[in-house]
Amino acid sequence: MRNIRLTIEYDGGEYCGWQRQINGLSIQQVLEEAIARITGEEVRITGSGRTDAGVHALGQVAHFKTDSALAERNLLMGINSLLPPDIVVTDLRDAPASFHARFDVLSKVYCYRICTRPVRSALERRYAWFIWEPLDLERIRTVIPLFKGKHDFSSFCSTHTDSPDRVRTILDMTVQKDPGGVIVISMEADGFLRYMVRTIVGALVEVGRGKCSLQDIERILVSRDRKMAGLTAPPQGLFLKEVKYP
């Protein structure tokens, strides 16, 4: 039996998230149905992790098992021919039998996009958080070192997070403006809790607005109390950019 590794790009705006759910259409379901039509088998895809409703991906990674003898390129082209325009497999290859898209992850990189203009953008409405007021990026950068390293992120995740272990290590974190003037917050960590990136972004925006200080962030982090962290950024600005493996 072959072990097939996929890299997937998708616009999550029309889906209930990555994982199959009974109350809506998921990315996983659409992919599994397309692959089943090509291979003639019932398949189950395992992703590197979940993305929530409305969240996008540039480089989600997944794997599935198959007895199909179709060549890699034929599998890739066949699957893509059956996928809707907002989901595409950008890479497909045979992987070692031991490869596991979730358990083998070293780190993940997420980016969050914020559009700050006096007037909202029609084109960015699906892919960025619109904030009409300017944000002080230098002020935001002063608090970034507080998040780096190994911490209990109970204050910066959903109260309904499945994992009882809330300790994660943020390996890198940056804030910059892209050529179009959109603020991009990038985070790399050994793992992320549910809503972790979006809650951290919400806190950073409050810092950029001058409503939250470095000392406030320190207190929120050590409190391990979600209620202290404030707002959660909306999903449309969040992208799973890359999943890294050994």
N, C-alpha and C positions, 0 to 999 in steps of 0.2 A: 504494500500500500504506500502511495506517495504522500509526502507532507508538503503542501503548497503554501508558500508565504506570499501574502499580498500587501501592497502599499496602496492606500485608498485616500482619495481626496473627495470631500463632499461639502455641500452647502446644507447645513442642518436646519434651515429655517422652516421647512415643511414637515419635519419629522419629530417624533416624540423622544428622540435620543438614539444612541447606538443600540442599546439592548432591546431585544424583543419584549413587547408588552401587549397586554390584552386590550388596552384602551387606545391604541393608536399604531400608526405605521412607523417602523423603526428602520434604521440603516441596515442593521443585521438581517432583518427579515427580507428586505429587498435584495440584498446580496445573495442570501441563501437560496432564494427562489430563482434568481438568474443562474447561479451555479448549478442548481439541480436540473434546470432545463438543458444545460450544455452537457453535463456529465451523465444524466439519466439516473442519478443517485440522490438519495436524501442526504443532505450534508448539514453539518453544524459548524459555523465559523466561530473561532475564539479570537477575540480582539485583545489588544494590549491593555485595554481598559475602557470604561464607559465614558461617553460624552453625553451631556444632558440635552434636553430639548432646546433647539435653537442654536446650539454650539456647532461650529464648523471644524473641519480638519483639512490640513494640507498634507499630512503624512501619518495617518492612522495605519497601524500594522495589524494584520490578522493572519491566522493560518487555518487550513482545513485539510482533512484526510480524504483521499480519493483513490479508486482503482482505475480511473480513466487513463488511457494511454495517449490522450491528445498531447501534442507538443505544447510547450510553454506559450509560444506566440499564438497558437490557435485557441488555447484556453483564454488567454488575455483578450484577444479580439472578439471571441464569441461571447464572453461574459459582458464586455463593454457594449456590445451590440444590443443587449437586452436591458441594460441599465437606463434609468431616466437621465436627463441632461445634468441633474444636480448631484450625481454620484458617478465617479469614474475610478477604475483600478489603474493606477499609474505604473505599477510594476508587479510582475508575477514571476515567481521562480520556484524551482524545486529546492527544498530546504532539507537539512539533515533530519532524520526521524525524531531526534531528540529536541528539535527546536520547538519552543512554546512561546507564542506571542506575548503572553502575559507574564509568565514566571521567569522568563529570561531577560526582562527589561532591566537595563542599568539606570536609565534616567529618561525623563520626558521633558520636552520643551513646549511651553505654551506661550502664546503672545496675545495681548489684549489691546484693541485699537480704540482710541478715544478721539472724536472729532470735536474740536473746540472752535466754533465760529459764531459770529453775531447772529447769523441766519442758518437754519438747519440745512443739511445737505440731502438732496433727493437721492443721490447715487449711493451714499454711504449708509442709508437708513437700515440696511440689512446686515452691515458688516462693521459697524462701529457704534459706540455709545455717544450720542450727541449731548454735549454740555455747552451751553451758550457762553459761559464765562471763561476767561483765560485761567489756566492753571500754572502755578509757579513750579517749574520743573526742578530748579535748584533746591527748593524747599523739599520737594519729594525725594530728591537724591540723598538728602541728609538722613532720611530714616531707613533707606534701603539696607544699610549694614545691620540693622536690628533684625531683619528677617533672614539674612543669610546664616547658614549653619544649621545645626541640629536643634530643633525646638519642639515643644508640644504645641500644636496648632489648634487646640480645642476652641480658642476664641475666633478662629478664622476658618470655620467649616460649618456645614449644616448640622443642626442638632440631631438630624436623622441619619448621620453618617453611619454606615454599616460597621466600619472598623472600630473595635474598642481601643486600638492603639493609635493615638493621634500624633505620635512623634514622626516627623519627617525632616529631611535635610535639604534645604535649598542650596544648590551648588552655585548658582549664578542668578543675577537679577539686574536688569538694566531698564532705563527709561530714556527714550529719545524721540525726536520728531523725524518722520520720514520726509522725503522730498515734497510730498503733497501737503505737508503741514499737519498730518495726523500723528498724534502721540501714540507710541507703541511701547507697551510695558511687556518685557520678556522675562520669563522665569524658567529655570531648569532645576528639577529636583529629582530625588530618587523615587518619589511617588507623591501623589496629590490626593487629598481628601475631597469629598464632595463639596462643591462650591468654594474650595480653598482659594483658587486663583481669583474668583470674582469677589470674594469677601476682602481679600488683601487689596485688590484694585479699588474697591469701595473706600477702604481706609486711606489709601494713597490719594484718592481724589479729595477727600476731606482735608488731608494735609496740604494739598495743592491749592485748596480754597482758603487756607489759613484758619480753618475751623478745628484743626487737630494738630498737636505739637509732637515733637520727638518724645517728650516725657509721657504724653498720652498713649502713644503707641507702645512704649515700654510697659506701661501699666496694663494695657489691654492684653498684651502677649503673655505676661506672667499671671494674669487673672484666670486664664483658661475658661473664660465666661463669654459665650457667643453674644450675649445681650450687650456687652460693652463695645463690640466692634462696629456696630451701626449697619449701614446699608450694604446690600449685595449688588454688585454691578449687573446689569442686564446681560442675557446670554449672547446676543447677536455680535458683540465685539470680541468674543473669545474664539481662538483657533488653536487646535492641537497641531503644532508645527512639525514636531519631529519626535520619534521614539528611537532611543539609542540602545544598542545591544553589544555584547562582547565582540 
